Amino acid sequence: MGRGRALSLVQVGDRVVLVGESGQGFQRLAEFESDQAPVATSRRVAV
C-alpha cells in the first residue's frame, strides 16, 4: 500500500467484494459470499 491507494469491502446484495483503489482506478481483488466475508467496519482506510 502506498500514498493514494486504498482497500474497501463493498457489500452488493449477498456478495462482499474487496476492491483496490489507485490512481489508475478500481480493481476487484476478491469476492465472498456475505456469510463468508471477513469481518469489517463500514469505514474507509487510506494509506
Backbone hydrogen bonds, N-H to C=O, Kabsch-Sander energy under -0.5 kcal/mol:
donor,donor_aa,acceptor,acceptor_aa,energy
5,R,2,G,-1.6
6,A,21,E,-1.8
7,L,45,V,-0.8
8,S,19,V,-2.4
10,V,8,S,-0.6
10,V,17,V,-2.7
12,V,10,V,-0.5
12,V,15,R,-3.0
15,R,12,V,-1.9
16,V,32,F,-2.6
17,V,10,V,-3.0
18,L,30,A,-2.5
19,V,8,S,-3.2
19,V,17,V,-0.6
20,G,27,Q,-2.9
21,E,6,A,-2.8
22,S,25,G,-2.5
25,G,22,S,-1.6
27,Q,20,G,-2.2
29,L,18,L,-3.2
30,A,18,L,-1.3
32,F,16,V,-2.8
34,S,14,D,-2.6
36,Q,33,E,-1.9
37,A,33,E,-0.7
37,A,34,S,-0.5
43,R,41,T,-1.7
45,V,7,L,-0.6
46,A,44,R,-0.5
47,V,5,R,-1.6
